[in-house]
Each structure stands twice: as C-alpha cells, then as structure tokens.
Amino acid sequence: MCYFDYNLYRHFKKIAFYLKVFIPALVIGYLLFYAFAPQSYTDKKPELITILKGESLKETAYKLYDEKLVSNPYMFYCIGFISGYSRYMQAGTYYVSANQSPASIYYKFVNGRVAESSVTIPPGLNIFQIAAILYKNKITGKRLFLIKCFDEKFLLSLKIDAKSAEGFLYPDTYIFKINSSPADIIKEMVNEFYIKTKNMKINYDDLIIASIIIKEAGGRHKNSMALISSVIHNRLKINMPLDIDSTSIYSQNLMFCKKYIINFGKFKQNSDMESSYLKIKSPYNTYLNYGLPPTPIANPDIKAITAALNPAKTRYLYYISTKYGKTLFAYNLAGQIKNIDKYLK
C-alpha cells in the first residue's frame, strides 16, 4: 500500500521553488558581474584590436580571448547575444584593455568608438616624411600612403592635376583613425589645403616656390620668407639658376621612394645619400637646370604661400643661413662671399 507523504511533498516543492528562483538569479548575477567587472585589476597596456568587416560576434570573442583581454569568450558572446545589438558592431581598429569590463568593450564596438591618434604635421615636410610620421603613429602604412600620393587618377578626383600630392598636404594637427585608408588621410589634408587657400589665386608654380621657401626658411620669421621669395623671383626673372640645395636633395627622396615602393618596403635609405646630391642629373637639380623644379619639394603653410605670392621688393640674388638661424642676403656674388667668410667659416 502506497502512502502519500504530504509534508515531504511540500518540502520538495519548496526546494524546487527556491532552485527555480536561486539558479536563474545566480546565473544572471554572475553574468552581470562578469559583464561589468574589469577583467584585470592590475594596470594593463591597451592593445589594438581590429574587427574586420563581416566578422561575427563569436570570432570577435575568440580574438579578445586570444589576446587575453577577456577571460571567457563564451560569456562575452552571451553578453552580445542577449543584448541583441551584435549585428551593429562596427568594423575598425579599437584600443582595448583588460582593465575594461566586457560590457564597456562591447559598447565601444557597437558605437564605433575606434582608436584615434592626434598627429601634428609641421610645415615644410615632404610626403616621405609625412608617411613616416603617419606610420609611427599607426595611422596608415608608409608604402601604401606613398603609392596613393603618386596615384594620378586618384589625385585628379581631388582636382589635383599633378604627378604627386606633394605641396597639397596642408601642415596642421589632425585626428586620424588608427589604420585609416591612405585615401581618407590625403583627402582630409588636401581639403584643409583648399580651405586655407580658398581666397588666394595660386597656381602650381606659386606652390613650387612656396615649397622651396618653407624648406629654405625653416622656422624663421615670415619676413625672411618674403625676402627669400624675392631672391627666387629675381633669379627667375633674369634666367639665373636657383642653386638651391633642398631641391636637389629632393631628387634623392624620389629615387629612394621608387626603390622603396618597388621593393615592398624592404629598401633602406643610405645614411650618406645627401652627400652627393649636387652630382645627380635630375630636373630637381637647380645647379644644373634653369627655372623651377617640376613639382613642389615640400608641403608649405599659409605663410610660405603668401610669401610666394607677395615677394619683397628687393634686388637680392643671394642668401645664406647662419648656424644661429639668421638669414643674410646679398645683391651680388662678392657680398655673398663676404657673408660666407664672416658667418660660415
């Protein structure tokens, strides 16, 4: 004969009730703790994580786990799956640290808060130097950037009818996304150039002269730029060679760039390349050729461009730069030799 123990039934029913409440609460509590607690309480350096276009939440979770940025890829996947926003994760490169909670990492991916870097491009740098700065700041690849700078079809889309972007990359402070496309970077810098020069009637020769001025004047006062501009214009008027070192040195940069691109970035620049620049037979060698070089040799700022358009009214044909940063001008060769003997020897 089977007896029904009502008290035991009530006891097990009570236990079952508590289990139904306690286990889900425990799971939810653990999930919330995992979601909002940092993965590490010791200082961790942020790592760059790239989410590719079309990459799944599961692939991203394992990528974070492999880099030791999350302790449990399944839990991270659960957070994204439960939220229902995993399909909104945006491709890009992100700074992620184990000091962050998985929820904050996931929030960053969904809202597209990609890694950025503030970079300053000083006046007077050429495209090769700019490429090096961008690469150092992990903004874009050096070789890819240079290839795009010489892409004439791409340049025409930016209204630049020239062989390279040299001269049109305006020097300024920019905030770029890490691992940006070279095209996006060039577009932004060229757009800044157009904004700065929108009220100026500037032609390509003016830009070439401005690039020479910024290289020759360096960080000197804008009055020196106007005087240097006068020397360049005066020499051009009488068909006198410019005899400028910086234009000849630029031809070496072009030679290096071609080898660098062809050799997929494996070519290294020789440290003593500049020692023989006067011997190079190149249209940029203004000791051997008359007139301006074929392209700008650097990227000038608005001061240099203004100086190119508005040279000082002088009869100067020569100048030297002293080691103290002063520029001295002369009307003739005798005056130039006198300045050299006095300040450079």
N, C-alpha and C positions, 0 to 999 in steps of 0.2 A: 504494500500500500504506500503511495507517494504522498508525502505531506508538503504543502506549500508553506515555506517559512517567510512570512510577510516582512518580518524585521530585517532578515538578511537581504531580501529583495530591495527594501528601502535603503539599506546600507550601500549596496552595489549601485543602485540608481543615483544615489548622492555622489558616489565616487565618479561615476560616468559623467555626471553633470559637471563636476569640478574639472575633470580631464578635458571635457569639451571646451570649457572656458579657459583653463590654465594653459593647455598646449598651444592653441592659437595665439593667446596673449604672449606666451613665451617666444613663439616664432616671430610675431610682429615686433615684440620688444627687442629681440636680437637683431632683426632686420633694421630697425630704426637706429639701434646703437651702432651697427656696422655702417649704416648709410651716413651718419652724421659725426662719427668719431674719426679723428685723424688716424691714418694707417701707421704712423710712427710719431712718437713724441720727442725724438731726437732730431736735431737740425739736419735736414736733408736738402741737398742742392737740387733745384728744379731741373727736370730733364725735358728735352724736346721730343714730343710725340706727334707723329704725323698720321692723320686719318685720311685715307685715300677716298676718292670719290666712289661711292657704291659699296664701301666697306661696311660689313654687318656689325651689329652690336656685339655679337659673340666674338668676332675677330678682334674688335677693339678691346674687349675684356681680357682676352688672352695676351694681347700686345702689352697691356698695362701690367699684367701678371708677370710676363717675361722680364719686364724692366723693373720688377719689384716695387711697383707703385701702388698696387692693390694686393692684399693678402689672399683674396678668394675671388677668382674670376666668375664663379657661378653666382655668388652673391651680387657682384656688380651687374651681371647680366639680369638678375631678378629685379634689381632696382630700376633699370632701364625698361624692362618688360612691363613691370607693374605700372610705371608712370605713363606708359602709352605714347611717349614722345620720342622713342628711339629713332623713328623714321625721320625726325627733324635734325638729327646730328649733322653738323656741317663739316665738310672736308676742309682740311687745313692743318697747320702746324701749331701746336699748343705747348705752353710751358706747364708741366705737371710735376707736383712734388708729393712725396709720401706723407708730408705734413698736412696735406689737404684731406678732407673727407671724400669718400667716393661720390657722395651727393653733389659736392661742390665741383668735383671733376666733371661729372655728368652734366651739371648745369652749364659749365663752361663749353662743353661740346655742343649742347643743344642751342645755346645762344651765340655760337660762333665767335667766342672771345679768343681769337687766335693770338699767338705770340707776336709782339711787335718790338721794333727797335728804333730808337731815335738816333739818327745819324746826321752829322754835320759835314757838308761838302764845302771846304774852303774855296775861295776864289783862286783861279789860276791852275787848278788841277786838270790834267788831261783825262781822257776816257780810260786809259790804262790804270792810272792812279785811283780813279773813282771805282773801277772794277775791283781793285784790291781792297778798298775800304768796305764796299758792299759785301764782299766775300768774308772779310774778317768779322763783320757783324752778323754773319749767317743769313743775310738778306737774299742773296742770289748767288749763283755760280759765276765765277770770274770769266771762264771761257764762254759760257752761254751769253753773258752780258755783252762781251766784246763782239761775238758773232752778230747779235741783234743790232749793235751800234753800227755795223757795216752792211746791214740788210737794206739795200736801196729801195726795194719795193715797200718795205715797212716804213722807211723814212718818208717816202712820198705820201703815204697815208697820213703823215703828220705835217704835211705841207713843207717838207724839207727836201729840196732838190739838190742833194749833195751826196758825196761818196760815204760820208760817215756822220754821226751825230755830234762830232766834235764842234764845240762852240755853242751848241744849243742846250746843253745840260746845265741849267742855271744853278750856281752855287748857293746853297741855303741849308737850313736844318729841316729835315724831313722825318716823318714817322712812317716807316715801311713795315709791312708784314714780313715775318720770317719766312723764308722760302717763297718769296714773291716771284712772279714771272718777270723776266727782264723787260718784256714789252710794257708791262704796267709801270715799272720804275721809270723807264725812258719817257713814257707818255706824261707822267706826272712832272718830271723835271723840265721837259720841253714846254708843257703847258705853263709852268711857272715862268719860263723864259718869255713866252708870248704875253703873259700878264704884265711882266716888268717892262717890256719894250713896246707895249701897245700904242703909246703916243709918240713913238720915235720912228722916223723914216730911216731905217737901217738896211743896207744891202750886204751882200756876202763879203765884199772887200772890207767894209767897215768892221764886220765881225772878225775877219782875219787880223786886221790892225788892232782891234781891241784885245784879241787873244795874245798878240805879241806884247802889247802894253802891260797886261796883267802879269806876264811872265817876267818882263824886264823890270817892272816897278816893284813887284812883290807886294809887301805890305806897306809900302811908302804912301805918303800923303797924295791926295788926288791932284794937287798942283804939280807934283812930279810927273804924274801920268799925262797931264796936258802938255808938259814940256817934252817928254819922251815922244808923245804923239806928234809934236811939231817936227822933231828930228826925222821921224819916219816919213811924214808927209813931204818935208823939204827934200829928202833924198829921192823920193819917188818922182817929185816934180822935175828934178834935173837928171833923172835916169842914172842915179848913183846906186851901186849895190848896197843893200841894207847892212851887210856884215854883222848879222845878229846870231849869236851862239845858240840861243834857245830854239830857233827854227831848225838849225842843223841837227841839234840833239834829238829833235822830234822825229827825224827820219829814222834814227836808230830805234825809237819806240815802235815805229811802224814795222820795221824789219823784225823786231822781237815778237810783235803781236802776230804777224803772219805765221812765224815758226811755231808760236805757242798754240795757235788755233789748229794748224795742220797736224801737230804732234799731240793733239788731245790733252794739252795742258802739261805735258811731260818735259817741255823745253824750259831750261832755266836761263835767265838773263845773266850774261857775263858782267862781273862787277866793274871791269875796266872798259866797258863799251864806249863810254863817253870820251875816252882819251883820244880817239881817232876820228871824231865826228867831222873835222874840217876836211878830211880826205874823201869823205863819202860823196860820190856823184849822185846827187838827188835833187829834185826840184825844190826841196826844202833847204838846200844848202845855199844860203843867201850871200855867201862869199864867192860862190862860183856862178850864181844866177842873178839876173836883174829882176826887179819887181818883187811882188809878194809871193809867198809860198802858195801852193794850190788850195790849201784848206786852213782853217784855224788850227792852232797848235795847243790850245787850252780852252777852258770854259770861263769867260770873263764875267765879272759882275757889272752892275749898272754904272759904277764909277768909271770903269775902264771903257765901257761902251760909249759913255758920254764924252770921255776924253778923245776917243777915236773920231767922234762926230764933230768935236769942237777943240781942235788943237790950238795950243797957244800960238800967238803970232810972234815968231822968232826967226832968226837966221841960223839957228844952231844946226850943225850937221853931225856933231859927235857928243857922246856922253860916256861916263864911266860910273860904276857904283863902287863906293869905298867899302871897306870891311866894317865901317861904323854905320852903314845903312844910308849914307848920304849919296845923292846923285849929283855929279858935277858935269856941266855942259860946256861945250866949246864951239867956236864958229868955224875953226879950221883945224888942220892936222897938227900944226905947231902948238896950238892951245891944248889939243888932246894929249900930245906927247908930254907937255909941261905938267898937266894934271896927273898923268900916269907916273911920271918921275917923282912927283911930290907926294902922292897919296897911295900908290900901289907898290912902290919899291922900298 
